[in-house]
Amino acid sequence: MFVAVVQFELLIPGAGSIKDKRRVVKSVKDRLHREHMVSVAEVAHLDDMRVAGMALTAVNRDGRYLQSLIDSVLAKLRGLHDAELGEVSREILHGTQLPGETTDEQGRPLWTEEERRSGA
């Protein structure tokens, strides 16, 4: 299992109010969720009407797929008309990097060493 975490800023120069910002943020969140089946939330700069701090997550068994997904999402964000993509931080974590159990109820590993090395 792999978990992609992307943190990014949306710069919204045309926002004249928090309501304008919320409209843009909601549109971006809904579109990314609908088109890429990712989870998206506004997590920072909540009271700043011209900047939205966003986080996106996705889970998949294939790390390469998640890399491609992130590339696609970032390309879409670069093409926005109502906002500009600011700073971006991206990371893909393997299940062994996450807190919690790495074995099933019988103590067997959840994935093989080969799966860990291959990123599959």
KATATA-V231105 format. One record per backbone hydrogen bond with DSSP energy under -1.0 kcal/mol. CO is the residue of the C=O (numbers start at 1). NH is the residue of the N-H. E is the energy in kcal/mol with one decimal. If there is no record, write none. Layout:
CO_NH_E ; CO_NH_E
//
This chain:
1_95_-2.3 ; 2_60_-2.0 ; 3_93_-3.2 ; 4_58_-1.5 ; 5_91_-1.9 ; 6_56_-2.7 ; 7_89_-3.0 ; 8_54_-3.4 ; 9_86_-3.4 ; 10_52_-2.3 ; 11_84_-2.8 ; 12_15_-1.5 ; 17_21_-1.9 ; 18_22_-2.8 ; 19_23_-1.8 ; 20_24_-1.7 ; 21_25_-2.8 ; 22_26_-2.9 ; 23_27_-2.0 ; 24_28_-2.4 ; 25_29_-2.8 ; 26_30_-2.8 ; 27_31_-2.3 ; 28_32_-2.6 ; 29_33_-2.4 ; 30_34_-2.6 ; 31_35_-2.8 ; 32_36_-2.1 ; 33_37_-1.8 ; 39_57_-2.4 ; 41_55_-2.5 ; 44_53_-2.3 ; 45_48_-1.2 ; 50_12_-3.2 ; 52_10_-2.5 ; 53_43_-3.3 ; 53_44_-1.7 ; 54_8_-2.2 ; 55_41_-2.4 ; 56_6_-2.7 ; 57_39_-2.5 ; 58_4_-3.0 ; 60_2_-2.7 ; 62_66_-1.6 ; 63_67_-2.0 ; 64_68_-2.1 ; 65_69_-2.6 ; 66_70_-2.7 ; 67_71_-2.3 ; 68_72_-2.2 ; 69_73_-2.6 ; 70_74_-2.9 ; 71_75_-2.0 ; 72_76_-2.0 ; 73_77_-2.4 ; 74_78_-2.1 ; 77_80_-1.3 ; 84_11_-3.4 ; 87_9_-1.9 ; 89_7_-3.0 ; 91_5_-3.0 ; 93_3_-2.6 ; 94_97_-2.6 ; 95_98_-1.1 ; 102_110_-2.2 ; 104_107_-2.0 ; 108_104_-2.7 ; 112_116_-1.9 ; 113_117_-2.5 ; 114_118_-2.4 ; 115_119_-1.4 ; 119_63_-2.4
//
